[in-house]
Amino acid sequence: MTKDILKSSSIMLVSILIANVFAYFLQVYFGRVLGPIDYGTFGTLMSILMILSVPISVVGNVVTKFVSKFKAREEYGKINSFVFSAVRKLFIYGLFGFFVIAILSPFITSYINIDSKLPIIFVGATLVFSVMLPITRGALQGLQKFNDLAFNNVFESIIRFILGVVLLKFGLGVNGAVLSYGLGYLFAFLIAFVSLRFLFGKEDRKIDVSEIYNYTYPVLIAIACLSILINFPTILVKHYFSSLESGYWNAALTISRLIGFVGAAFSGVMFANVAEGHERKEETRHFLNKSLIYVSICSLGFLGLIWLFPEFVVRLLFSSGYEGSVVLLKAMGLVLVFNSLNLLIINYELILKRFKVVILLVILTILETGLIFLLHNTLLDIIYIMLGVNFIVFVVELIRTSNLLSRFQHHH
């Protein structure tokens, strides 16, 4: 079983690394073509999109859990009904989100200090394109089709890279950069159906929807908090600081997100295995333990690189003009290390329906946001607040899961 999770995680990790090679070349291209000021605007828009996409990412987790459950019971007709029903509902959510964003665009542009409403409109359009992708990916993950899921990750990144370069060549600037993400989501969603075509024609509408909703709401709150902890400070930075400083912030955050991608690879594989194992009443803690070890090794390795050679890393990825990011990079990298480990532990608890973690996340999300509102003299002040909150989450959750394991072993 350890070999299986390591093999599957390795496949996902390699695909994410390949995808991120293209993603980082694209970020380098955006950063160099747009410059620090427009790149800061782009990063802020992406943070807004990530927060708005929280319900969508939660749906991906929910799809993974219930597809894993139906797979364990070999109820493939239910998988078909569940997936296509989710696609229809999420598309409606995307359209609703687009109109809400369009209506609120004057207020948003004023708050983040940009001149045009058009980039905000493109964020809304990207939301429409992105709403359905987590459903097909969640299905692939729940079915443990990790090779197909890995291909989908790489395909999306390559398509986005090509579109991003072309759209900026045509002079679309920030608008083209945002739209390249939306179109990448759309093409990746469509290609996923090649792997899911075996479900076509299998239909079973007898699904307990109440169970799905009861699981979705606390997961939605938890994932929203995790997203806000990392992404909302970027919006506040764009509001409180200059556009140039916002550009430095986004460059440091973009580089540090490499650490988060490692955690996401292991989290995705662990999620599917734990969901199926839990459905079969098997002990699943070893999945978490192994994933924590692997993520710690990979994350600390990359953190060591950016601690030893921060100037080199910034110059390699963003060239000249981003020297102000160097001083932020070490602390930001540490934030993402703890955030990656938190993602693993919290996802594990959510799969097992241990929803007390939601209360902790809500309290600390409010705490972080409040502290940033009060204490934002420098960019490092904000990073230290983020670091402190993520560290508290890590320590508390590590203690809680250890205690829960001891109770489990004593009970059995």
N, C-alpha and C positions, 0 to 999 in steps of 0.2 A: 504493500500500500504506500509506503514511503517512497519507493521508486516511482510509483505511478504519479504521485503528487509532484515529485521533483521533475519527472519527465514532462508532465503537462504544464507545470509552471515554467520550465525551461523553454518549451515551445512558445508559450505566451510571452515570456520575457524577451526572447529573441525577436518575436514579431513586433513587440512594442518598441524595442530598441531600433529595429529597422525603420519602423514607422516614425520614430522620433528623430532619426537621422534626416529624413525628409522634412519633418516638422521643424527641426532646428535650422536646416538650410533655408527653409522658408522664413523662419523668424529672423535669421540673419539678413536675408534679402529685404524683408519688410523694414527691419531696423535701419539698414543702410539707405534704402530708397526713401523711406518716410522721414528719417531723422528723429532725434530724441523727442521733440515736441509732438509730432503726429503719432509717433510710436507710443507715447504715453497715452494719447487719446484712444488709440487702437486697443491697448491693454485694458484701459478702463471699460471700453465697450465690451470686451471679451469677459471681463468680470461680471458685468451686468447680465450678459447672456448666460454665464455659468450659474448665477443665482436663480435666474428665471427658469433654467433648465432642471432645477432640483426635482420638481415633480416627475420630470421625464426620467431622470436617472433612477429615481425610486421605483418607477414602473419597471425599469430594467431589472432591478434587484427582485422585485415581486415576481416578475415573469420567470426569472431563474429559479426561485424557490418553488413555485407551483409547477413549472415544467419538470423540475427534478422530481417532485412528488408524483406527478402523473407518469413520468418515465419509470420510476421505481415500481409502479403498479401496471406498467405497460398499457396505459390508457392514452394512446396516441390520438384518438378522436377528440378527446378533451383538449389536448395540446393545440390541435388545429383550431377548434372553436375559440379557445382562450386567446390565442395569438391574433387571429383576425378581428376578433371583437375589440381587443386592445388597440389595434391599428386604427380602426374607425373612430374610437373615442378620443384617442390622442391627436388625431388630425383635427378634430373639432376644437380641442383644447388649443392647438397651435394657432388656428384661425382667430379664436377668441383673444389669445395673447397678442397677436399681431395688432388687432384693432385697439386693444387697451394701450399698447405701447405707442401707437400712432396718436391716440388722444392725449397721452401724457408727455409726448415728445417735447413740447415747449418747456415744461417744468424740468425735465431731465437735462436738456441742453443747458439750461440756466444753472442747475446745481453743479454740473461737472465742468462748467466753464468752456463750452465749445460754441461755435458760431452758427452751425447749420443743424437743422433737424434731420437732414437726410441720413446721416450715419445711424441715428436712432431708428429710423424707419427700416434700414437694412438689417439692424439687429432683430427687429420684429419679423422680417422676412426669413432670416436665418432660423429663428425659433420655429417657424412653420416647417422648414425643411428638416429640422433636427428632431422633431417630436417623435418620429416613428422608429428611428434607428435603434434606440435602446431595447425596443420590443424584439426585433429580429435577433439582435445580439444576445439579449437575455435568453431567448429560446435556444440559440446555439450553445450558450454556456450551460443552460440547464440540461440539454441533451448530451453535454460533454463532448461536443464536436469542436475540440480545441484547435484542430488544424484549420478547419473552415473559419473559425473565429479569428485565428491568427492572420489568415489571408485577408479577411475583411478589414482588419486593422491596417494592414500594409496598403491595401488597395485604396482605402479612404485617404491615407496620407499622401500617396503618390498623385492621386487625382487632384487633391487640394493644392499640392505643390505646383502642378502644371497650371491649374486655374489661377492660383495666386500670382504667379509670374506673368501670365498673359494679361490678367485684368489690370495689374499695375503698369505693364507696358503700354496699355491703352489709356493710361492716365487717370484711372479711377481712384487712386490713392487709398485713403482709409476705407472708403466705401467698397472698393474692390477687394481689399484685404478681408473685410467682414464677410462679404458675399462668397468668397472662396471657401469659407468654412461651411456656409449653408449648402452650397452645391456639393461639397465633399460628403456631407451627411446624406444628401439625397441619393447620390450614386451608390454609396456604400449600402444604404437601405435596400435599393433595388437589387443589387448583386447578391445580397444575402439569401434571396428567395431561390437561387440556384441550389443552395445547400438544404433548404427547407422544402423542396418540391415534393419529397416523399410524403409529406403530410397532406397534400392536396387530395380532396375527395374523401378524407376521413373526417367524420363529423359526429360529435356527441355533445349536445347542448346541456347535459345534466351536470352543471358545475355549481358548487356552493359559493355563490357570490359573496355572501355575508362573511365567510371565512377570509376571503381575499381582502375585503375592505377593512376588517378588523386588524389584519396584519399590516395593511398599507398605511394607515394613519400614523401610528407611532414611528414607523420607518421613515415616513415623509418628514416628520418633525426632526428626527435624528440626523438624516442626511442633509436637511436644510441647515441645521446648526453647523455641521461639519463644513459645508460649503461657505456659509457666512463667515466662519472663523478665518478662512483663508482669503476669500474674495472680497468681502465687504470693506476691509481696510483699504483696498486699492481704490474704491470709489471715494472713500473719505480722503485719501491722499490727493486725488485729483481735485477735490473740493478745497482742501486746506492749503495745499502747496502749489508751487508754480508748475507749469506744463513741463518744463525741463526736468525738475525734480521727479515728477510723475514718470517721465521717461526712464530715469535712472532706476526708480523703484520697480517698474515693470520689467526692465532688463534683468535685474537681480532675481526677481520672482520667477521669470521665465527660465533662467538657468537652474534655479533651485528645484523647479518642478520636475527635473530629471529624476530626482530622488523619489518624488511622488509616483512617477510612472512605474518604478520598480515595485513599490508597494501595491499598486493597482494590479499588476500582473499576478502576483501571488494571491491577492485578495479575491480576484475573480475565480481562480481555480479552487481555492479553499471554499468559497461560497457554495459552488456547485457540489463539491464532495461532502461538505458538512450537511447541506440540505438533504441530499439523498441518504446519507448515513443516519441522520436524525429521524427521517421518515421510517427507516428500518430498525429503529430503537438501538442503534449501535453507539458506542462511546466515540466521541469525535474530537476530544481535546487535543489529541496528537496532531491533528491537522493544523490547529492554531499554533502549537509549539514549534513545529517544523517551519511553518510560514514565518513566524516571528524571528527564528534563527536566520533563515535565508535573507529576509528583508533587512535585518540588522547588519549582516555582513555586507550586502550590496550597498545599502544606504551609507554606512559609515565609510566604506571604501571611496565612494564618490565625494562624501563630505571631506574626507582627508585630502582629496585632489584639489577641491576649491579652497580649502584652508591653506594649503601649501603654495598654490599657484593662482591666486584670485585674479591678479592682473592679466596673466596669460589666458585664463579662461574667458574673461570679459573681452579681451582683444580678439581672441580666436572667433568668438561667436558674434560680436557686435562691432568690431573694428574701432576706429577712433570716434570720439564724441560721447562715449559712455563711461568715461573714467570715474564719474561720480557713483557708479554702481559698485565699484570695488569695495568700498567701505561698508556696504550693506550686505555683501554676499555671504560672509561667514555666518553671521547671525541668522540670515534668512535661510541658509542651508540647514542649520540646526532646527529651525522651526519645521521644515518639511520632513526631517528625520522623524521627529515625534509625531507629526501629523500622519505619516505613512504607517507607523506602528499603531496609532490610534484607530486608523481605518480598519486594520486587520481585527483588532480586538472588538471594536464596536460592531462590525459586520458579523462577527462570530456570535455576539450576544443577541443581535437582532434575528439571526437565523433561528436561534433557539427560543425566541420570543421572551427574552429577558429584557423587558422594556423599562426597567428602573433607570437604565443608562440615559434614557431620554430626559429625565428630570435634571440630571447632572449637566447634560449638554445645553439645555435651555438656560440654566442658571449661569453657566460660564460664558455662553454666547452673549447674554445681556451684560455680564461683567466686562468682557473684552470690549464690546461696543461702547459702553459707558466710559471706560477708562480712556479709550482713544478720543472720545469727544472732549474729555477733560484734560488729557495729557498728550498733546501732540506738538510739542515744541520742535522736535526733530523727527526725521524718518526713523532713526534708530530707536527713539522712544516707542514708536508704534511697533517696531519689530520685537522689542523686548517684552512688550505687553502680550503680543501673539505667542512668543516663546514661553512666557510664564503660564499662560492659559493652557497651551498644548501640553506642557510638562505636567501640570496638575491633572489633566484628563488621563495622561498615560499612567501616572503613579496610582491614581484612584482605581482605574480600570484593571491594572495589573493586580492590585490587591484583591479587588472584587472577584475577578475570574479565578484567582488562586484559591480563595475561600470557597467559591462555588464548586471547584474541582474537589477540594477536601471533603465537602459535604456529600458530593456524588459518590466518592470512593467509600466513605463511611456508611452511606445508605446501602451500598451494594456489598 
